[in-house]
Amino acid sequence: MTSSFTTRTLSAFAVIGASFLGAPATAQEKTEFNVAWSIYVGWMPWGYAADTGIVDRWADKYGITINVTQFNDYVESINQYTAGAYDAVTVTNMDALSIPAAGGVDTTAVIVGDFSAGNDAVFLKGGDSIADIAGRPVNLVEFSVSHYLLARALDSVGLSERDVSVINTADPDMVGAFQTANVTAMVTWNPMVAEIAALPDAVKVFDSAMIPGEIIDLMVANTQVLEANPDFGKALAGIWYETVTLMTADTAAGAEARAAMGAASGTDQAGFEAQMAATQLFADPAAAVAFTASPDLADTMNLVRAFLFDKGLLTPTATSDDAVGIALPDGVVLGDADNIKFRFTTDYMQMAADGAL
């Protein structure tokens, strides 16, 4: 299942890379749009929708063309979006803030697709609680969502990163590394979580289900492009909800969709369904609207921006976690209101909920 190994990683390197990239997409009315996505359980619907004609059907409805491109390298997909080569991209809330937004590209979360509810986990050998991690080296992909999960796990028992030592480890090496004698603590995500959990000496002591709603998977778009072309946002919402309604259906067609997405992500239907079980997927647009409009989102983004500032990932010149403004659907702005670069909207999801697409 190696095709998932490049996802949701390495914000810091991406920030460095993005600083050398070109200007973001120019805001103007247009009829052709480019969308980038990468392999992850919550983003597989975009590839399936492209392969089965769902993308074209919604694009035709609005008289536009949408080109959907799969990236095997998640970071590269975000860098290409940040450079303006793509109008929209799949990304986590943490990386949307640390890469395009911190890089100066005003970005709007059009679709809040899901949050991790167990896909990310902390494992120990010879311990049965997260407190037992104290004093150990911890293998993880540094500056990734795994690093964020570790910070939240440590905080839950009054520990901090000063109580452990982080060992940066490439994600393809995780499962093999955990089986070596000198590795006794690890943080990673699916599909590696499923493989490590099956090892006889692995004890899962913390996972993303214990911080529900904090690791959020999104479809974001360039704000200027979206504002100049609202039909693009409507088409994205139509594509998403038609596809996730199909993939979550207890029907032969739903099973076929899950099998196809499993195969495309390097597993099978059962493996894909196991990953779906650890994902809070928003197939109901009303549920996505409620989640995005909740005051809890501000709490989450405050935790995320504090983490990014602490790790030096917000911007190279940031003097506080207020450096980049985040606009929430209720009008609340976190951080610098004169430098809003990351926005959450419920507009397009609400249209789906209202049957107005």
Backbone hydrogen bonds in HBPLUS format (Angstrom, degrees):
<---DONOR---> <-ACCEPTOR-->    atom                        ^
c    i                          cat <-CA-CA->   ^        H-A-AA   ^      H-
h    n   atom  resd res      DA  || num        DHA   H-A  angle D-A-AA Bond
n    s   type  num  typ     dist DA aas  dist angle  dist       angle   num
A0004-SER N   A0001-MET O   3.46 MM   3  6.39 173.7  2.46 121.6 123.0     1
A0005-PHE N   A0002-THR O   2.99 MM   3  5.34 165.6  2.01 117.5 122.2     2
A0007-THR N   A0004-SER O   3.34 MM   3  5.93 168.7  2.36 123.7 124.0     3
A0014-ALA N   A0010-LEU O   3.26 MM   4  6.48 159.4  2.31 146.8 152.8     4
A0015-VAL N   A0011-SER O   2.87 MM   4  6.15 155.3  1.93 158.3 164.9     5
A0016-ILE N   A0012-ALA O   3.08 MM   4  6.39 160.3  2.12 149.2 154.1     6
A0017-GLY N   A0013-PHE O   2.85 MM   4  6.14 160.3  1.88 149.2 154.9     7
A0018-ALA N   A0014-ALA O   2.70 MM   4  5.86 161.6  1.74 154.5 159.7     8
A0019-SER N   A0015-VAL O   3.19 MM   4  6.33 141.7  2.34 143.4 151.1     9
A0020-PHE N   A0017-GLY O   3.07 MM   3  5.76 162.5  2.11 118.1 123.6    10
A0021-LEU N   A0018-ALA O   2.99 MM   3  5.11 166.0  2.01 111.7 115.7    11
A0065-THR N   A0031-THR O   2.70 MM  34  6.09 157.0  1.75 162.8 170.7    12
A0033-PHE N   A0065-THR O   2.81 MM  32  6.17 153.8  1.88 153.3 161.9    13
A0067-ASN N   A0033-PHE O   2.79 MM  34  6.13 170.9  1.80 167.2 167.0    14
A0087-ASP N   A0034-ASN O   2.74 MM  53  5.40 149.8  1.82 142.5 152.0    15
A0035-VAL N   A0067-ASN O   2.78 MM  32  6.04 166.6  1.79 170.9 171.1    16
A0069-THR N   A0035-VAL O   2.82 MM  34  6.17 164.5  1.85 164.8 170.0    17
A0036-ALA N   A0088-ALA O   2.98 MM  52  6.31 162.3  2.01 141.0 145.3    18
A0090-THR N   A0036-ALA O   3.14 MM  54  6.66 135.0  2.35 142.1 155.1    19
A0037-TRP N   A0069-THR O   2.97 MM  32  6.34 151.1  2.06 160.4 162.2    20
A0071-PHE N   A0037-TRP O   2.72 MM  34  5.99 156.0  1.77 160.5 168.4    21
A0043-TRP N   A0040-TYR O   2.85 MM   3  5.25 154.2  1.91 116.8 125.5    22
A0044-MET N   A0040-TYR O   3.03 MM   4  6.07 121.4  2.39 159.1 175.2    23
A0046-TRP N   A0043-TRP O   3.15 MM   3  5.96 150.3  2.24 121.5 127.4    24
A0047-GLY N   A0044-MET O   3.14 MM   3  5.55 121.8  2.50 110.6 123.3    25
A0048-TYR N   A0044-MET O   3.15 MM   4  6.42 168.6  2.16 161.3 164.8    26
A0049-ALA N   A0045-PRO O   2.83 MM   4  5.88 158.4  1.87 146.7 152.8    27
A0050-ALA N   A0046-TRP O   3.10 MM   4  6.27 149.1  2.20 138.5 146.3    28
A0051-ASP N   A0047-GLY O   2.95 MM   4  6.18 157.7  2.00 148.9 155.0    29
A0052-THR N   A0048-TYR O   3.00 MM   4  6.09 142.1  2.15 149.1 158.1    30
A0054-ILE N   A0049-ALA O   2.98 MM   5  4.80 120.3  2.35 144.1 152.0    31
A0055-VAL N   A0049-ALA O   3.15 MM   6  5.50 162.5  2.18 121.8 120.3    32
A0057-ARG N   A0053-GLY O   3.00 MM   4  6.14 154.2  2.07 144.8 152.2    33
A0058-TRP N   A0054-ILE O   3.17 MM   4  6.42 162.6  2.20 151.9 154.5    34
A0059-ALA N   A0055-VAL O   2.91 MM   4  6.09 158.5  1.95 153.8 160.9    35
A0060-ASP N   A0056-ASP O   2.80 MM   4  5.89 161.8  1.84 149.6 154.3    36
A0061-LYS N   A0057-ARG O   3.16 MM   4  6.36 147.1  2.27 135.4 144.1    37
A0062-TYR N   A0059-ALA O   3.09 MM   3  5.40 130.5  2.35 102.0 114.2    38
A0064-ILE N   A0059-ALA O   2.93 MM   5  5.07 174.2  1.93 143.3 142.1    39
A0063-GLY N   A0060-ASP O   3.05 MM   3  4.82 161.0  2.08 100.8 106.6    40
A0077-SER N   A0073-ASP O   3.10 MM   4  6.45 150.5  2.19 149.4 157.8    41
A0077-SER N   A0074-TYR O   3.07 MM   3  5.19 118.4  2.46  96.6 111.7    42
A0078-ILE N   A0074-TYR O   3.18 MM   4  6.59 153.1  2.26 150.7 157.4    43
A0079-ASN N   A0075-VAL O   2.88 MM   4  6.17 159.6  1.93 152.3 158.8    44
A0080-GLN N   A0076-GLU O   2.85 MM   4  6.00 158.7  1.89 150.8 156.0    45
A0081-TYR N   A0077-SER O   3.06 MM   4  6.27 153.5  2.13 139.8 147.0    46
A0082-THR N   A0078-ILE O   2.81 MM   4  6.03 162.1  1.84 151.2 156.7    47
A0083-ALA N   A0079-ASN O   2.87 MM   4  6.09 141.6  2.02 142.4 152.8    48
A0085-ALA N   A0080-GLN O   2.99 MM   5  5.43 144.3  2.12 167.2 158.7    49
A0084-GLY N   A0081-TYR O   2.94 MM   3  5.15 151.1  2.02 105.1 114.5    50
A0222-ASN N   A0087-ASP O   2.97 MM 135  5.69 156.3  2.03 156.3 159.5    51
A0089-VAL N   A0220-VAL O   2.94 MM 131  5.59 148.4  2.04 146.5 156.0    52
A0220-VAL N   A0089-VAL O   2.98 MM 131  5.59 168.3  1.99 161.5 157.8    53
A0091-VAL N   A0218-LEU O   3.08 MM 127  5.39 153.7  2.15 134.0 141.2    54
A0218-LEU N   A0091-VAL O   2.83 MM 127  5.39 162.4  1.86 151.7 157.8    55
A0096-ALA N   A0092-THR O   2.87 MM   4  6.02 150.4  1.96 151.3 160.1    56
A0093-ASN N   A0216-ILE O   2.90 MM 123  5.44 138.7  2.07 144.0 152.5    57
A0097-LEU N   A0093-ASN O   3.28 MM   4  6.37 148.6  2.38 137.1 143.5    58
A0098-SER N   A0094-MET O   3.01 MM   4  6.27 159.0  2.06 146.3 152.8    59
A0099-ILE N   A0095-ASP O   2.91 MM   4  5.62 145.2  2.03 142.1 147.5    60
A0101-ALA N   A0096-ALA O   3.17 MM   5  6.22 162.4  2.20 164.0 165.6    61
A0102-ALA N   A0097-LEU O   2.94 MM   5  5.94 133.0  2.16 137.0 150.0    62
A0103-GLY N   A0099-ILE O   2.87 MM   4  5.65 131.5  2.10 136.3 149.9    63
A0105-VAL N   A0100-PRO O   2.80 MM   5  5.03 158.3  1.85 151.2 145.1    64
A0104-GLY N   A0101-ALA O   2.98 MM   3  5.24 163.0  2.00 110.5 114.8    65
A0223-THR N   A0106-ASP O   2.90 MM 117  5.50 170.7  1.91 136.1 138.3    66
A0107-THR N   A0341-LYS O   2.87 MM 234  5.89 164.9  1.89 132.4 135.5    67
A0343-ARG N   A0107-THR O   2.85 MM 236  6.22 151.8  1.93 156.7 163.8    68
A0108-THR N   A0221-ALA O   2.86 MM 113  5.37 171.5  1.87 160.9 163.5    69
A0221-ALA N   A0108-THR O   2.83 MM 113  5.37 153.1  1.90 148.2 156.1    70
A0109-ALA N   A0343-ARG O   2.77 MM 234  6.17 164.7  1.79 163.6 166.4    71
A0110-VAL N   A0219-MET O   2.93 MM 109  5.85 137.1  2.11 147.1 158.8    72
A0111-ILE N   A0219-MET O   3.17 MM 108  5.03 167.1  2.19 142.4 146.0    73
A0219-MET N   A0111-ILE O   2.96 MM 108  5.03 147.8  2.06 143.6 149.0    74
A0113-GLY N   A0217-ASP O   3.00 MM 104  5.78 136.2  2.20 149.8 163.0    75
A0282-PHE N   A0113-GLY O   2.85 MM 169  5.49 176.7  1.85 152.3 151.9    76
A0217-ASP N   A0114-ASP O   2.85 MM 103  5.38 170.1  1.86 148.8 152.3    77
A0115-PHE N   A0280-GLN O   3.14 MM 165  5.27 141.7  2.29 122.2 132.9    78
A0280-GLN N   A0115-PHE O   2.89 MM 165  5.27 164.7  1.91 172.0 167.0    79
A0116-SER N   A0215-ILE O   2.92 MM  99  5.59 158.4  1.97 159.9 165.0    80
A0117-ALA N   A0278-ALA O   2.82 MM 161  4.84 154.2  1.89 140.6 137.6    81
A0190-ASN N   A0119-ASN O   2.73 MM  71  5.19 132.0  1.96 143.4 158.2    82
A0208-SER N   A0120-ASP O   2.87 MM  88  5.36 147.8  1.97 154.9 155.7    83
A0121-ALA N   A0188-THR O   2.92 MM  67  5.80 163.3  1.95 164.5 169.7    84
A0188-THR N   A0121-ALA O   3.08 MM  67  5.80 156.5  2.14 160.4 166.3    85
A0122-VAL N   A0206-PHE O   2.71 MM  84  5.10 160.9  1.74 154.5 154.2    86
A0205-VAL N   A0122-VAL O   2.92 MM  83  5.82 153.1  2.00 151.6 160.3    87
A0123-PHE N   A0186-MET O   2.75 MM  63  5.23 167.9  1.76 161.1 165.4    88
A0186-MET N   A0123-PHE O   2.95 MM  63  5.23 157.6  2.01 146.7 150.2    89
A0124-LEU N   A0203-VAL O   2.92 MM  79  5.29 154.8  1.99 142.4 149.9    90
A0203-VAL N   A0124-LEU O   2.93 MM  79  5.29 149.6  2.03 154.8 162.6    91
A0125-LYS N   A0184-THR O   2.93 MM  59  4.98 136.4  2.12 143.1 139.5    92
A0132-ASP N   A0129-SER O   2.97 MM   3  5.58 150.3  2.06 114.5 122.7    93
A0133-ILE N   A0130-ILE O   3.05 MM   3  5.61 163.1  2.07 118.9 121.7    94
A0134-ALA N   A0131-ALA O   3.35 MM   3  6.11 173.7  2.36 120.5 122.2    95
A0136-ARG N   A0133-ILE O   3.09 MM   3  5.70 156.8  2.14 144.6 144.5    96
A0135-GLY N   A0163-ASP O   2.66 MM  28  5.61 169.2  1.67 172.6 175.6    97
A0165-SER N   A0136-ARG O   3.14 MM  29  6.41 157.2  2.19 138.5 139.7    98
A0138-VAL N   A0165-SER O   2.65 MM  27  6.01 155.4  1.71 160.9 166.4    99
A0167-ILE N   A0138-VAL O   2.78 MM  29  5.68 171.1  1.79 145.2 143.9   100
A0139-ASN N   A0185-ALA O   2.98 MM  46  6.30 167.1  2.00 146.2 142.2   101
A0187-VAL N   A0139-ASN O   2.97 MM  48  6.41 154.3  2.04 164.1 167.5   102
A0140-LEU N   A0167-ILE O   3.09 MM  27  6.31 159.0  2.14 154.7 156.5   103
A0169-THR N   A0140-LEU O   2.81 MM  29  5.28 152.6  1.89 130.5 136.4   104
A0144-SER N   A0141-VAL O   3.24 MM   3  5.73 143.4  2.38 139.9 136.4   105
A0147-HIS N   A0144-SER O   3.03 MM   3  5.21 124.1  2.35  99.8 113.1   106
A0148-TYR N   A0144-SER O   3.19 MM   4  6.64 153.0  2.27 144.5 151.9   107
A0149-LEU N   A0145-VAL O   2.84 MM   4  6.09 156.7  1.90 144.5 150.9   108
A0150-LEU N   A0146-SER O   2.90 MM   4  6.17 156.0  1.96 147.6 153.7   109
A0151-ALA N   A0147-HIS O   3.06 MM   4  6.35 160.1  2.10 146.3 151.1   110
A0152-ARG N   A0148-TYR O   3.01 MM   4  6.35 156.2  2.07 152.1 158.4   111
A0153-ALA N   A0149-LEU O   2.81 MM   4  6.02 154.0  1.88 150.1 158.2   112
A0154-LEU N   A0150-LEU O   2.83 MM   4  6.04 167.4  1.85 161.0 163.1   113
A0155-ASP N   A0151-ALA O   3.05 MM   4  6.15 159.6  2.09 141.2 147.2   114
A0156-SER N   A0152-ARG O   3.10 MM   4  6.24 137.4  2.28 137.5 147.8   115
A0156-SER N   A0153-ALA O   3.14 MM   3  5.18 128.4  2.42  94.5 108.0   116
A0157-VAL N   A0154-LEU O   3.11 MM   3  5.71 157.6  2.16 114.1 120.4   117
A0159-LEU N   A0154-LEU O   2.83 MM   5  4.70 153.3  1.90 148.5 139.4   118
A0158-GLY N   A0155-ASP O   3.22 MM   3  4.97 171.5  2.22 105.1 105.5   119
A0163-ASP N   A0160-SER O   2.90 MM   3  5.60 162.5  1.93 119.7 125.5   120
A0164-VAL N   A0161-GLU O   3.24 MM   3  5.42 167.9  2.26 107.7 111.2   121
A0173-ASP N   A0170-ALA O   2.95 MM   3  5.50 147.8  2.05 115.9 125.8   122
A0174-MET N   A0171-ASP O   3.22 MM   3  5.31 167.0  2.24 110.4 114.4   123
A0177-ALA N   A0173-ASP O   2.86 MM   4  5.89 158.9  1.91 157.4 164.5   124
A0178-PHE N   A0174-MET O   2.92 MM   4  6.16 156.8  1.98 157.5 162.7   125
A0179-GLN N   A0176-GLY O   3.14 MM   3  5.39 140.3  2.30 101.7 112.7   126
A0180-THR N   A0177-ALA O   3.00 MM   3  5.42 166.3  2.02 117.3 119.8   127
A0183-VAL N   A0180-THR O   3.36 MM   3  5.81 164.0  2.39 112.3 116.9   128
A0192-MET N   A0189-TRP O   2.97 MM   3  5.75 118.2  2.36 138.6 135.8   129
A0193-VAL N   A0189-TRP O   3.22 MM   4  5.27 141.9  2.38  99.0 106.8   130
A0195-GLU N   A0191-PRO O   3.35 MM   4  6.73 155.2  2.41 147.3 153.9   131
A0196-ILE N   A0192-MET O   2.83 MM   4  6.06 166.4  1.85 162.0 165.0   132
A0197-ALA N   A0193-VAL O   2.87 MM   4  5.91 161.1  1.90 150.7 156.6   133
A0198-ALA N   A0195-GLU O   3.28 MM   3  5.38 137.8  2.47  95.6 106.7   134
A0199-LEU N   A0196-ILE O   2.92 MM   3  5.31 161.5  1.96 114.4 120.6   135
A0202-ALA N   A0199-LEU O   3.32 MM   3  5.57 170.3  2.33 115.0 117.1   136
A0210-MET N   A0207-ASP O   2.91 MM   3  5.76 164.2  1.93 123.5 128.9   137
A0211-ILE N   A0208-SER O   3.13 MM   3  5.20 159.8  2.18 102.4 108.8   138
A0214-GLU N   A0211-ILE O   3.31 MM   3  6.07 148.4  2.42 148.6 146.0   139
A0226-LEU N   A0222-ASN O   2.90 MM   4  6.11 161.9  1.94 158.0 163.8   140
A0227-GLU N   A0223-THR O   2.86 MM   4  6.05 162.8  1.89 153.2 157.6   141
A0228-ALA N   A0224-GLN O   3.07 MM   4  6.18 152.7  2.14 144.2 151.0   142
A0229-ASN N   A0225-VAL O   2.98 MM   4  6.01 124.2  2.30 136.9 151.7   143
A0229-ASN N   A0226-LEU O   3.11 MM   3  4.99 136.0  2.31  93.5 106.2   144
A0232-PHE N   A0229-ASN O   2.95 MM   3  5.64 148.8  2.05 119.8 128.0   145
A0233-GLY N   A0230-PRO O   3.07 MM   3  5.22 116.6  2.49  99.3 113.5   146
A0234-LYS N   A0230-PRO O   3.03 MM   4  6.41 154.9  2.09 149.5 157.1   147
A0235-ALA N   A0231-ASP O   2.88 MM   4  6.05 158.3  1.93 144.8 150.2   148
A0236-LEU N   A0232-PHE O   3.01 MM   4  6.28 158.4  2.05 148.6 154.3   149
A0237-ALA N   A0233-GLY O   3.03 MM   4  6.27 160.6  2.06 148.0 152.8   150
A0238-GLY N   A0234-LYS O   2.89 MM   4  6.16 158.6  1.94 149.7 156.2   151
A0239-ILE N   A0235-ALA O   2.86 MM   4  6.08 164.0  1.89 155.3 159.1   152
A0240-TRP N   A0236-LEU O   2.96 MM   4  6.13 169.2  1.97 151.9 155.0   153
A0241-TYR N   A0237-ALA O   3.06 MM   4  6.21 179.3  2.06 157.1 157.2   154
A0242-GLU N   A0238-GLY O   3.11 MM   4  6.09 157.3  2.16 146.0 152.5   155
A0243-THR N   A0239-ILE O   3.07 MM   4  6.14 160.1  2.11 148.0 153.8   156
A0244-VAL N   A0240-TRP O   2.88 MM   4  6.11 171.1  1.89 161.7 164.0   157
A0245-THR N   A0241-TYR O   3.08 MM   4  5.81 147.6  2.19 131.2 139.8   158
A0246-LEU N   A0242-GLU O   3.20 MM   4  6.35 151.9  2.28 137.2 144.2   159
A0247-MET N   A0243-THR O   2.91 MM   4  6.21 165.0  1.93 153.8 157.6   160
A0248-THR N   A0244-VAL O   3.11 MM   4  6.01 138.3  2.29 138.0 145.6   161
A0249-ALA N   A0246-LEU O   3.16 MM   3  5.32 161.1  2.19 107.8 113.5   162
A0255-ALA N   A0251-THR O   2.93 MM   4  6.22 161.7  1.96 152.3 156.7   163
A0256-GLU N   A0252-ALA O   2.90 MM   4  6.10 152.7  1.98 144.1 152.1   164
A0257-ALA N   A0253-ALA O   2.97 MM   4  6.21 151.4  2.05 142.7 150.1   165
A0258-ARG N   A0254-GLY O   2.97 MM   4  6.28 160.5  2.00 152.3 157.2   166
A0259-ALA N   A0255-ALA O   2.89 MM   4  6.07 154.3  1.95 147.5 154.9   167
A0260-ALA N   A0256-GLU O   2.94 MM   4  6.14 156.0  2.00 144.9 151.4   168
A0261-MET N   A0257-ALA O   2.91 MM   4  6.17 160.2  1.95 151.2 156.6   169
A0262-GLY N   A0258-ARG O   2.83 MM   4  5.95 150.2  1.92 141.3 150.2   170
A0263-ALA N   A0259-ALA O   2.91 MM   4  6.14 163.3  1.93 149.9 153.8   171
A0264-ALA N   A0260-ALA O   2.96 MM   4  6.14 156.8  2.02 145.0 151.7   172
A0265-SER N   A0261-MET O   3.03 MM   4  6.15 129.0  2.30 136.3 148.5   173
A0265-SER N   A0262-GLY O   3.09 MM   3  5.15 135.4  2.30  96.5 109.2   174
A0267-THR N   A0262-GLY O   2.79 MM   5  4.94 163.0  1.82 150.3 144.4   175
A0266-GLY N   A0263-ALA O   3.21 MM   3  5.21 166.1  2.23 104.5 107.7   176
A0272-PHE N   A0268-ASP O   2.82 MM   4  6.02 158.8  1.87 157.1 163.4   177
A0273-GLU N   A0269-GLN O   2.84 MM   4  6.01 157.8  1.89 149.3 155.8   178
A0274-ALA N   A0270-ALA O   2.94 MM   4  6.17 144.6  2.07 142.4 151.8   179
A0275-GLN N   A0271-GLY O   3.14 MM   4  6.46 150.7  2.23 141.5 148.5   180
A0276-MET N   A0272-PHE O   2.85 MM   4  6.19 150.6  1.94 146.8 156.1   181
A0277-ALA N   A0273-GLU O   2.97 MM   4  6.19 141.6  2.12 138.7 148.2   182
A0278-ALA N   A0275-GLN O   3.09 MM   3  5.27 143.2  2.23 101.4 111.8   183
A0279-THR N   A0276-MET O   2.96 MM   3  4.93 153.2  2.03 113.3 113.2   184
A0281-LEU N   A0279-THR O   3.10 MM   2  5.63 118.3  2.50 107.5  91.0   185
A0287-ALA N   A0284-ASP O   3.01 MM   3  5.37 125.7  2.32 107.3 120.6   186
A0288-ALA N   A0284-ASP O   3.17 MM   4  6.59 152.9  2.25 149.9 158.0   187
A0289-VAL N   A0285-PRO O   2.89 MM   4  6.16 154.3  1.95 149.6 156.3   188
A0290-ALA N   A0286-ALA O   2.97 MM   4  6.20 162.2  2.01 146.1 150.7   189
A0291-PHE N   A0287-ALA O   2.96 MM   4  6.15 158.3  2.01 146.7 152.4   190
A0292-THR N   A0288-ALA O   2.96 MM   4  6.11 163.7  1.99 148.1 152.6   191
A0293-ALA N   A0289-VAL O   2.86 MM   4  5.96 151.6  1.94 152.0 159.8   192
A0294-SER N   A0291-PHE O   3.32 MM   3  5.26 150.2  2.41  96.1 104.7   193
A0297-LEU N   A0294-SER O   3.13 MM   3  5.87 159.1  2.17 118.9 123.2   194
A0298-ALA N   A0295-PRO O   3.15 MM   3  5.61 132.2  2.39 108.2 118.6   195
A0300-THR N   A0296-ASP O   2.95 MM   4  6.29 159.0  1.99 152.6 158.3   196
A0301-MET N   A0297-LEU O   2.89 MM   4  6.13 169.1  1.90 153.8 156.4   197
A0302-ASN N   A0298-ALA O   2.89 MM   4  6.04 144.7  2.01 145.2 154.9   198
A0303-LEU N   A0299-ASP O   3.10 MM   4  6.39 153.7  2.17 145.9 152.2   199
A0303-LEU N   A0300-THR O   3.07 MM   3  5.19 116.2  2.50  97.3 112.3   200
A0304-VAL N   A0300-THR O   2.92 MM   4  6.25 158.8  1.96 152.3 158.8   201
A0305-ARG N   A0301-MET O   2.90 MM   4  5.97 168.8  1.91 146.1 149.2   202
A0306-ALA N   A0302-ASN O   3.07 MM   4  6.07 150.8  2.16 138.8 146.9   203
A0307-PHE N   A0303-LEU O   3.01 MM   4  6.22 155.5  2.07 145.4 152.0   204
A0308-LEU N   A0304-VAL O   2.94 MM   4  6.23 164.5  1.96 154.2 158.2   205
A0309-PHE N   A0305-ARG O   2.95 MM   4  6.07 158.2  2.00 143.2 149.0   206
A0310-ASP N   A0306-ALA O   2.95 MM   4  6.09 161.4  1.98 146.4 152.0   207
A0311-LYS N   A0307-PHE O   3.03 MM   4  6.30 142.3  2.18 146.1 156.1   208
A0313-LEU N   A0308-LEU O   2.73 MM   5  4.87 160.3  1.77 158.2 153.1   209
A0312-GLY N   A0309-PHE O   2.98 MM   3  4.98 160.0  2.02 105.3 111.5   210
A0318-ALA N   A0315-THR O   3.24 MM   3  5.16 166.4  2.26 105.7 109.8   211
A0323-ALA N   A0320-SER O   3.38 MM   3  5.95 160.3  2.42 119.5 119.6   212
A0336-ASP N   A0322-ASP O   2.80 MM  14  5.41 140.7  1.96 145.8 145.4   213
A0325-GLY N   A0339-ASN O   2.86 MM  14  5.25 159.4  1.90 129.2 128.2   214
A0341-LYS N   A0325-GLY O   3.06 MM  16  5.86 157.7  2.11 142.7 140.3   215
A0342-PHE N   A0325-GLY O   3.36 MM  17  6.60 146.0  2.48 153.7 160.4   216
A0326-ILE N   A0334-LEU O   2.76 MM   8  4.98 151.9  1.84 146.5 155.1   217
A0334-LEU N   A0326-ILE O   2.81 MM   8  4.98 162.9  1.84 149.1 150.7   218
A0327-ALA N   A0342-PHE O   2.84 MM  15  6.34 152.1  1.92 155.0 162.1   219
A0344-PHE N   A0327-ALA O   2.90 MM  17  6.26 154.6  1.97 161.6 169.6   220
A0328-LEU N   A0332-VAL O   2.86 MM   4  5.39 167.4  1.88 169.2 172.8   221
A0331-GLY N   A0328-LEU O   2.97 MM   3  5.55 161.9  2.00 128.3 129.7   222
A0339-ASN N   A0336-ASP O   3.06 MM   3  5.29 161.5  2.10 109.1 113.5   223
A0350-GLN N   A0346-THR O   2.74 MM   4  5.75 153.3  1.81 159.1 167.2   224
A0351-MET N   A0347-ASP O   3.05 MM   4  6.35 148.7  2.16 140.7 148.8   225
A0352-ALA N   A0348-TYR O   3.14 MM   4  6.46 151.7  2.22 140.4 147.3   226
A0353-ALA N   A0349-MET O   2.93 MM   4  6.27 155.1  1.99 145.1 152.3   227
A0354-ASP N   A0350-GLN O   2.82 MM   4  6.06 145.2  1.94 147.7 157.6   228
A0356-ALA N   A0351-MET O   2.74 MM   5  4.82 163.4  1.77 155.5 152.9   229
A0355-GLY N   A0352-ALA O   3.11 MM   3  5.07 156.6  2.17 101.4 108.6   230
